[in-house]
């Protein structure tokens, strides 16, 4: 399915980073040497009267240039797709430029990126996780190409985004260097995970869709009593369920160090005045004690949990709703053809608050950033190639395919998929897959560019789910529900990062252990609470952590519902 990799990187691997390694990478000396950004490029017509120089650099017609690109193995053979229409269009626009791919299994990839960053020799193209930390830690070593001097002239599309989106602020250091660029930009905020219900079961039992946390608990109890079904299922274990239940609270249960956007401060949730933590854990313990949560949740495989959900042995879950547009294991077979139940998207039941997770924000925390070696040989050409992927023309190819074949322009000027496309909006009844046209069909397209949220939703959400998600969006627009965004630390020095880690790690470890024990009953929420809080505050000086973070300026993100 189109750009599935991009979206799964954003959400299915929410807390994971893309880490990389390579032998014999491009680059030269490291340390404090100034990057060689002034290299002349043998490109014809380089001084045409364009507003920027990027247009005159491409297509490149000089001697073949190869950029090294390192990533983890996604199991894709791009030699089989490079002759398809869209990769061919991109190659024609880039000209005589090739990619040399170096690929490692994902586990090795994670292990070796820190070694590569510490060693200081990088490939021409490298994707790093946690940019705010890695750029502040290694940027001062002089190993990264500074994109800032290149952007206005050679990267007009990304330059424009940099003027509009605060996401870029988190990629600049205090001296104005821009050592990382976002790998992608969304057209708008993208909600990929929601609360879901077994609508067939609830209808059979005469249970209304729960609108409040109290309704949710009552519905779970009735399902358990009348059917014996464990009502709450959640892939990825109890910690993920805690995150989902946290959406029912105004401050998500105050479960740790968090940024509180309404107050504009970082604070440690458990010790805040009026903290929600005890109420949150009490509710979770109730669900556990009454066996409304499957007690095998932490040992159940993802496949086992998914089987329970798809077979109807559940009442509520929180998951990627597009997964229930199609059959398990076949993205082009409608869900209804393989299941007798109707799974429906529902708004988050409201407790002290009601939130919806924004998995991929238009403007927010930059999860992935592209970096390059400070001494990459052709920085201007590299900049122009990356920027091309953020152009409207390439974005249209990569999100909608080819006009007249896979999409048409409606009377309102918007793009719409034709009935011939295998998309969820057509119940997968079409004959054309966007993959047949080469969407996501080479290494450039696989990673970089603009993600059109509407296109993704039409491709992945069957009409009933699409309508239900629109209902949630309306509630976000009116303020009935709030958007939950991920916030990254502001830019910190290497010393500050180390100090934060030294304090926070033992505190959060103890907190996580105790939260689990309170939920499953190994600790008593009344008898053990005061001792727990005293010990928690003794594990580290969280006031110092908040002092460091609040001394920095947070980017003023401009997401759809902020």
N, C-alpha and C positions, 0 to 999 in steps of 0.2 A: 504494500500500500504506500502511496506517495508520502515521502518524507517521514515515514514511520520512525526512522532512526532519529531524526531531529527531535521529534516530539517525545520519544521514549527517553532520549538523553535528558530532556528537560524535566520529565515527570517521573517515569518509572524508576529512574536512577536519581531521585531527588537529592540524596545526600552523598552521591558518589562523584568522584572527580575523574577527568580524563587525564591519565598520566602516560608519559611516553619516553622512549629511549631509542638511541640509534648509534651505530658504529660508522665512523667515517662521514659524519654530518658535514654540511656546508658550514663555512665560517672560517675564521682565522684566529689570530691571537685574541686572548681575553684580557680581563683585568680592566684597567682604566683607559685603555687605548680608545681614541675617538673613533666612532664608526665611520666607515668610508661611504658616506651618503652622497658624495658628489660625483660618482662615476658617470662618465658620458656613455650613452647608449647609442649604438649604431642603428638608428631608426630613420627611415626616409620621411620627409615632410614633417619633421619634428617641430617646426615653427609655424604651423598653419594657424590661421587666425581664430582659434577656438578659445572660449573663455577659460578652459583649463587645458593642461598638457596631456591629460590621460587619454583623451580622444585621439590625439595625434600619435600616441605611442602604440595604440592597438588598431588594427591587427599588426603584430610585429612581423616584419618580413626579413629580418637579418638572419645571421647564422643561428641555428637552433640553440635555444637556451633551455636548460632543465633545472627545475626547482625541486629540492628534496622536501618530502612531506612525510611526517611520521605519525602513525596513529595505531589504534588497536584493531584487531581483526573482526570485521562484521560479516565475514563469510561471503563477500560479494566479489564476483569475477567481472571487473570492469572491461576486460578485453572483449567480453561477449556483448556489451552494450554501447561501446564507443562509436559504432557505426549507425546507431539509431538517430532519428532526426534531431532531437534537442541537443544531445552531446555534440553532434556535428555542427549545429548552429554556434554553440559556444566555442568550439575549436576554431571555426572560421573567424570569429570575432577576436579571439586571442592571437591567432596567427601561429608562428613557428615556436611555440612554447609548450614544453612537456612537463609532466610530473614524474618524479621517481619516488615510488611508494616504498616505504619501509614499514612492515607490519609485524606486530607482536601479539600473542594472545593477551587478552585483557588483563589477566592476573599479573603477567610480567610487565605489562604496560604501567600498571599502578605502581609497581615496585620501583621501576627504573627512572621515572621522571624526576624525582628528587635528586637522583644521582646525576642525571643529565644537567639539571639546573645548577647543581653544586659544581659540576665539572666545567661549566661555562661555555661549551661548544654546542651550538644548537643547529637544527636543520633550518632551511629557509622558511618552512611553515611548521608550526608546532602549536597544538591546542593545549592549554593548561587549565586546570580547575582552580577554584578559589583565587581568582585573580588578585583581589585586594591584598591577600596575604603574600602570595608568591611574588607579585610585582614589587611590593614594598620590601620584601626580604632580599630579593636578588637584583632589583633595579639599580641599586647603588653600586653594584659590581661592574657595571658597564657591559653586560653580556647581551642586552636586548637592543634591537633596532628601535629608534625613536620615530614613531609614525607622525608625530606632530608637524615636523617641517614638510612632510609630504602630502598632508591631507588636503589642503586648500587647492593645490595645483594638480595633484595626481589622483585624489580620491574625493571628487566632488559630491558623490552620493553619500558617502560616510561622513564627509565634512558637514553636510546639511543636517544629517541625523545628530551629529555631535553638538549642533547648535540648538537642537530641539529637546534632546533627551538627557536627563540628569544621569542616566546610566554611565555616560562617558566620564562624568566627574570622578567616579570611583576608579577610573583607569588612568587618571592623571596624578602625578606626584605634585608636591608643593612648588616645584620649580617649573611646572608646565610640561614636563615630559609625558608622552603618551606611549608607554611601552606595550600596551595591549589594546586590542580592538574586540568588540563583541563579535562572536561568531555568527550571530543571527539577530534580526530585529523583527518583532511581531507587528502586524498591522494594527492589532488591538489586543487587549487582555484576553487570555485564552483559559477558559475553565475546562479542565480535563477530568477532574474527579469530583463526584458528588455523592450524596446519600442516595441509595437505591432501595426499592422495596419490591417484594414479591406481591405484585398487585393482585394476582390471581388468588393467592392465599388469603390476603386481607379481605378481598371481596367475599370469598366463601365463608369467612368467619364474621362478616358484618362489621369489620373494623375500619373506621375512617382513617385517612392518611393523617398521621400525627403532625400537629403544627407546633406543639410545645414539647419540652423535655418530659414533662409529666405525662402527656399523651403517649409519648414514645415508650416510657416505662410501662404504662398500663397496657399498651398494645403488645409489648414483649411478654408480659405476664399472661395475657389471654392466649397468645399463640402457644406458649409453653404448656399451659394448663389444658387446653383443648386438643392439642395435636401431639404433644411430646417433642415437637421440633425445637431444637436450640435456636432461638430467633436471630441471634446476632452472629454473623460470620464476618471475618476480615482477613484477607490475605496479608502476609508479611508479619503476622504475630501481634502480640499484645501491645507492643510499643506503638505500632501503627494504629491500632484501635484507640489507644489513648489520644493520639493526635486527632483522630476523627471525632471522638466524643468531645474533645477540647473545643471543637467548632461550635458547640452549644453554649459556650461561655463567652462573656464579653472580653475577657483577657486570656481565653484559652486555658483556663485553669491555673494560671500563674505557675507553670511547671519548671521554671528555670530563668536564666538570664535572657531578657527579651527587650526589644525596642518597643516603646509605647508611643505610637505616632501622635495620638491626641495630645499628649503632654510634651512630645518632642524630647524624650529622655530614654536612656537605657536604665533598667532597674532589675533587681533580682526578685522575681515574682514571689517566692515563698515568704520573704520577710517584708513585703509591702503591707502597708496598712490596708486592712480589708481584703487580704489575699484570698483568692478563690481556691487555693490548693486543697485545703481540707474538705471543702464541699465537693470538689471534683473527685477526690479520692474516695469520699464516702459514697458518691453515686457509682463510681466504678466498682467499689467493693460490693454494693448491693447487687449490681448486675452479675458479678462473679459468684457471690454467695447463693443467689437464687438460680444459678446455672443458666442464666440468660445469655452468657458467653460460653462458647465451647471451651472446656478446660484443656483441650488438646491444641489450643490455638498456637502455642509456641513450638509445638513439635509437628504440627500438620504441614504437609508440603503444600506448595502453591497449587499443585495439580489437584490435591485432595479437596482443598477449600473451594477451588473453582468448580469442581464436580458437584460439591454440595449445593453451590449457588445455582448452577445451571440445571440441576435436577429438581430444584424447588425446595430443598431442605434448608430453608432460611426464611426470615421475614425481612431483615434489614442488613445492609452492608454499605460500606463506603468504598468506591472503586472507580477505575477508569470506565466511564459509562459507555464509551465507544466499543468496549469489549463485548457489549451485549447488543450490538447491532448485527453481529455476524456469528457464524458457527465457530466453535472452538477449533482452532487449527486450520481454518479455511476462511480467509478474510473476504471471500467473494460469495459465500453462501449465507443468505439471510438467517438471522437468529431464529425466526419463527418456523423455519423448516426443520429445525433440529430440537425444538423445545415446545412443550405444551403450556408453558407458563408465560405470563407477561411480566417483564421486569421494567419498572417505571422509575424515572428520575424524580426525586422529591426535594423540596427545599430543606435546608437544615432545620430540624426541630429546635425551637428557641428555648434556651434556659435563661441564664442571666444576659445572654446575647445570642445572636445567630450569625455565623460567619460562613463564607464560601471560600475555599482555597483557590487562589489564582496561581495555577501551576506555571504559567508562562506569561509574564507581564509585558505589556507594551514598553513600559519604562520602569525598571526596577533593578534589583540585584543582578549583576552580571555573573552568571554561573560559569561560563566558558569564555575564554579570551584567546585570540590568536597572537602569537609572538613570533619574532624572527631573530636570527642571529644578528648582532650589531654590525658584523662585517659581511653580510650577505652581498653577493657580487652585483646584483641588479635591483636595488631597492625601489627605484621608480617604476620599473616594469612590474615587479611583484605587487606594489601598491595599486597599480592600474588594474591588474588582473583581479585582485580581491575586490576592488571597488566595482568592477563590471558586474559582479555577482549580486550587488545591491542596487542595480539599475532596475527601473520599472519594466523594461523589456524582458530581461532575463527572469525577473520575478514572475512575470506573467507566464512565461514558458514553464517555469519550475512549479508553479502552483496550479495552473489551469491547462497547460499543454498547448495545443495548436488551434488557433481560431478556425472555425468551420469544421474541424474534426472532433475536438473534445469540448469546446466551449463556444458560445455565441454571446454577442452583446445585446442585452435587453433594451427595451424602449427607455428604461431609466438610466441607461449608460453603464449598468453593472454587468459583470461577467457571470454567466450561468453555464453549468455543464449541460451538454446535450444529453438526450435520452440514450445515446449510444454508449455512454461511459459507465463502466462498472463502478458505481458509487453507491454509498448508503442511501443517498437522497433518491436514487432510482431503484432501491431494494436490490442492487447489484444485478439488474436485469440487462444491462448493456453488453455489447460485444467488445468494447475497446477498454483496455487497461491503460492508465497513464504510463505505466511502466513500459508498455509496448512502444510508446513514443519517446522513451528515454528520460522521463522525469526521474530525477535522482540517479541519473545514469552514468555519472563519472565522479571522480573523487572531489572535484570542485563543488559540484552540485550537491553531493552527499552531505556537505557540512555547512557551507556558507550561504548567506543570502537572507531574503525577506520571507517570512512565513505569513501567508495570507490566512488569517484566522477563519474567515468565512469559507474559503475554499476547503480548508482542513475539516471544518465541521460538516460541510456538504458531503465530503468524501467518506467521513467516518461515522456520522450520526444518522441513524435511520430517522424518518420523518417524526415519529412519536417522541424520540429522545431529543431531536432538534427543537421541537416545540416546547418540551418541558424545560430544556436548558434556557430557552428564550424567556420562559416564565420566571426563572431564577434571575436572569439578567434584568428583567423588569423590576424585581424586588431590590436588586442592587441599585438600579437607577433611582428608585423612590426612597431608598434608605431603610427599607424593611429588613434587609439583610446587609451585612458588611463584608467587604472583601478582605481576605486574609492574605497578606503579602509576606514574602520572605525578605528579611533585611540583613544585609551583611554589615560587618564592622566598618567603620570609617577607616580611611588610610592611617596605618600605624607604622611606627618605626620597628625595626627588627627587635630592638630592646623591649619595646612595649608589647609586641606580639609574644615574646618569650615570657614576660612578666604575667601577662594575662593567662597564658597557657599553664604556667606553674601554679597560679592560684585557682583557676577555674576547673582544671582536670580533676583534682581530688574532690572538690565540692560537688561537681556534677555526677561523678561516679557514685559517691555516697547517696546523693539525692535519687538517682535512678534506681539504685538497689532498694532503697527504702520505699519508694513509690510502689514498686512491684510487690514488696512484702505487705504493705498496707492493703493493696488490692486483693491479694489472694488470702489474706488473713494471718500471715505469719507475724505481723505486728498489729497491735490494737490501736485503732484511731483515737481512742480516749486515753487509755492507760499509758501508751508509749509516745504520745504526741509531743509533750513538753520536752522529754529527753531527746527525741529526734531533732527538734528545732534547736536545742542547745548545742548538740553535737554538730549539726549542719553548719551553724555559724562559727564553730571552732575549726572547721576544715580549711577555711581560707577567708581572706579579707575581701569580700565581695563589694564593699564600699569602695575600695581602691580600684577594683575592676571598673565599676560604674564611673568613678572619677576620671579614669583615663579615657573611657569611651565618650563621656559627656564633655570632655575638653575639646573634642574634635567636631567639625561641622559635618552634619549628615547631608547627603545629597537630597535635593528637593524633587523627589520623583513625581512624575505626572502620569500615573496610571489612569485607566478609564474611570475607576470608581473611587479615587482617592479624595 
